[in-house]
Amino acid sequence: MKASILYISYTGLLDPLGQSQVLQYVLGLAPDFRMTLLTFEKPEALQDGDRLADLLAQCRQAGVDWHYLHYHRRPSLLASVYDLTVGAIKARQLARAAGVHVVHCRSYVAGLMGLLAKRVSGARHLFDMRGFWVDERVDGGIWRRGSLRYRLCKLLERALFTHTDHVVSLTRAGAIELAGFRYLAGALPPISVIPTCTNLQMFRPIEKECEANEGFTLGYIGSAGSWYQFADVARVVRQLFATVPGSRFLVINRAGHREIREALVNEGVDMARVEMKAVDFREVPVEIARMDAGVFFIKPVWSKRASSPTRLGEFLACGKPVLTNGMVGDVEEDISATRTGVVINDREEETLARSLARLVSIAREPGIPGRCRDAAEQRFSLQLGTARYAAIYTSLAHDCGRRAA
């Protein structure tokens, strides 16, 4: 008999991140486990009836029992408390109805819902932490360190780490940091490292079509706000246009075009050489195929030690090298070990210029697409990540059954 899993995600399945980092895993695990999925969907996303029907059909076909609740934004604290309460009640109902063995909780809010479901069902609790979320809110400029909200959430974080049955960290660096938490001395839960994985069947090298512009195309995919430092990307683009004739910049982003445009204009970038598009998640690999390399910068703060940028695996899987910064998760080690890009640790003009020239050179090496693809297969394969989750599920379900007996 298959083990029953309740997967809770505060990220919606209709979000691009939900499609890449929730749906892909759930569909991959569905053949071997009875998967019940609970997500929180944004009201505006639910208005897209075609996409909703398509996702419902995918889940139904895979045997995934998908339930969703509405995500609330405002007022921020009260909205989160409301969602947490409603989600906990729903998770408890689903856990009882499905005879759940394991509650898999993606990130902090889902983790708290899962603790309540664990208490009433006797299921094991898997905390897929996805990063040090409380400190990310501070480092992203959303919360103030030392505020009442921060202190309360740090207490809730402590409850998660002390009451879970297993922790998944996206990075080796994050696991090391967690092991150093003093209140977990002698009581550290089992920790597995599973980086942000990429569907290598979807994200794959595609031969670049001949376009009117045959110059170098630098690419950017995903969000550009919070701890993503797009102003430095704009500086790189300015230097690219000044030094590489016929070069262009392609941005694939769903909801930040105005801010991206402002940052580029502030740097004096020729906007006639910039293209910005919003595309469906499944079309992203086709757009990456038009690029020669990717770029992104993340604020190098302590909380990002536990972060694994989704876009890194997606660029590499499509055969594209990257320019990015170190001191974020395992990024520097991964890129340096596989020779698939350029990593910098300061943003001086000279450093950016030198690193950009190196990136252009790497992108033109004959063997670089294969080398990037190999790195993705070794480090960011969805198939390998799914297998690791399956092993954790099996172990926790066995433990749940043994304790019930």
C-alpha positions, 0 to 999 in steps of 0.5 A: 500500500502506498504511503499517504502524503499531505504536501502543503505549500503557501506558494500557489500552483498558479505562480511560476515558482509553484509550477517549477518548485511544487508541481514538478516535484508532486507530479514526480512523486505521485506514481509512488505515493498517494499525494494530497496537495494544499496550496494558496492561490492569489485571487488574480491568478484564479481569474485565468480559467484556462490555466486553472483548468489545465493544472487541475487536469494535470493533477487529476491525470497524475492522481494528485488530489489538489485543494486550494485556498485563497491567498490574502495580502492585506493587512499583512500580519492579519492576512497571514494569521487568517491564512494560517488559521484557515490553512491549519483547519483545512490541513487537519481535515485533509490529514484525517480524511487521507490517513496521512503518514507524512505532512510535507511542509514547504516553508515556514507558514506551511510548516506551522500548519503542518505541525497542527496537522501532525498533532491530530493525525499522528503523521510525521512532519517534514519541514522543507524550510527553503531558506531562513525565511524570518531573516530573509524578511529583514534582509529584504527590507520588509521587516525590522530586526528586533521588532515584535513581529520578528521576535514572535516569528523567531519563536515560531521558527524555533518551534518548527525546528524543535518539533519537526521530524526531518528538515530539508535544506536547499544548501550545504551552507544552510545545513551547516548554519542550522547545525550551529543553532545553540538551542538545537544542541543535542536535539538536531533533527535529521537534515537532508540537502536537496537544492532547488531542482530543475525539470531537465526534460523541460529545461534543455538546450535548444538550438538558437534560431537565427535572428536579425541580430547575430550579436551577443544576447545577455538574459535575465529571468524571474523576479527583480525585487527584494534581495535581487539587485537589479541595479547592478544588472543594469550596470552590466547591461550598460557595459555590455552595450558599450563594449560588444557591438550588436549585443542585446538584453532579453528579460523574461519577467511576469510582474516587474517591467516598470521597475526593470525599465526604470533601473535600465533607464537610470543607467543610460541603457539604450532601451531599443536594444532591450526586450522584455516579455512575460511568458507562460512557465513552459515557454521559458526554455524557448526564451532562454534558447535565445540567450547566450548567457544569463546574469543575476545578483543576490544580496549577499546576506546571512539569510541567503546562506540557505538559498538556492536560486531557481534560475541558476539550474534553469540557465545551466540546464539550457546550456547557458553560463552565468554571471552572478555573485558569491556568498549566497548558498552553494552558488560559488562552489557550484559554478567554480567546480563546474566552470560554468560561469563567473562569480564575483564578490564585489560590484566595482566597475572594474570587476563588473567589466572584467567579469563581463568580458570573461562571461562573453568569452566563456559563452563562446567556448565550443563545449560550454553548452554541454558543460553547463548541461552536465553540471545541471544533471549532476547538481540540479536534476529534478529526477535526483531531487524527487528520489531524495524526497521519496527516500525521506517519505519512505523513512518517515512513513515507516517510522509513523507506522512503527509508532502507530503499531 
